[in-house]
């Protein structure tokens, strides 16, 4: 039941991801430079397209038995052929220094080191046959990964499957790193990477300008499918927005769900000073020029000032080892100057 509830909670995001791959938002599985300047955006340092592994490569101490987020006890005897079923989980494995053991990737694993791996997942649409054909000895999944039948098929084939709680905010960074590191038999490396990640995030937060907090609305855009949504309390972006010294405009306006259809009325109520979007979404509506043509956008303070913050789809809400870079890019674009300092 817990897996079912988690999947229901993530159902909208799954549908949106499938929409992305089915409606011509081209290039979503290719490396991207991250946030980039467009008409009306600040010149900002992009998120690096490479992960930075720990300086010392850890040696796995296996076998181990770990508790999966779905309540199962998972015994990992070896981890020579690992399949992480999301870009965020792939990022953690590579940053721990064990990327050479990864044999496949999700479409959202867009960083350079993983780019040439075969894609076995698109928008939570796991192909059990594709995964099993690679003869993995460990599969790492999100609690929102599906369909459930595919995951059950992988487990029925005797492959250990570890579920990790889906990321919802900055507080999840360390928890997810430790979970993955524990299953790989490198818990000490997990603690080291957690410390490094949290220290870097704290350093960026310390440099956030001390001024009146701007209101930031997170919009999910897929122009080719006419999908325009505004994020609410459960969108996953609130933690990032707050860490950047801002107010989540959607949540503050009373939107309790993850996403709500974007309307002029919703935008007027949210009254954002800035708009946060994924880079592919911004491209899909024709950049900032196209964004301000969406009904209601031009009438907001953000639309009037053309104050748009854009970050690469594959990293914006990962809440992992590169989140400090994501936060730094958001802060730089939000306050101007091209750098958070």
Secondary structure as UniProt FT lines:
FT   HELIX           2..9
FT   HELIX           11..22
FT   TURN            23..24
FT   TURN            26..29
FT   TURN            39..40
FT   STRAND          64..67
FT   TURN            69..70
FT   STRAND          73..76
FT   STRAND          82..84
FT   HELIX           87..93
FT   HELIX           94..98
FT   HELIX           99..101
FT   STRAND          102..106
FT   TURN            107..108
FT   HELIX           112..114
FT   TURN            115..116
FT   STRAND          119..122
FT   TURN            123..124
FT   STRAND          125..126
FT   HELIX           128..133
FT   TURN            134..135
FT   STRAND          138..142
FT   TURN            143..144
FT   HELIX           148..156
FT   TURN            157..158
FT   STRAND          161..164
FT   TURN            170..171
FT   HELIX           172..183
FT   TURN            184..185
FT   HELIX           187..206
FT   STRAND          215..222
FT   HELIX           223..225
FT   STRAND          227..231
FT   TURN            233..234
FT   HELIX           238..243
FT   TURN            244..245
FT   STRAND          247..248
FT   HELIX           249..252
FT   TURN            253..254
FT   STRAND          259..261
FT   HELIX           264..270
FT   STRAND          274..278
FT   HELIX           279..284
FT   TURN            285..286
FT   HELIX           287..291
FT   TURN            292..293
FT   TURN            295..296
FT   HELIX           297..299
FT   HELIX           301..305
FT   STRAND          308..311
FT   TURN            313..317
FT   TURN            321..322
FT   HELIX           323..335
//
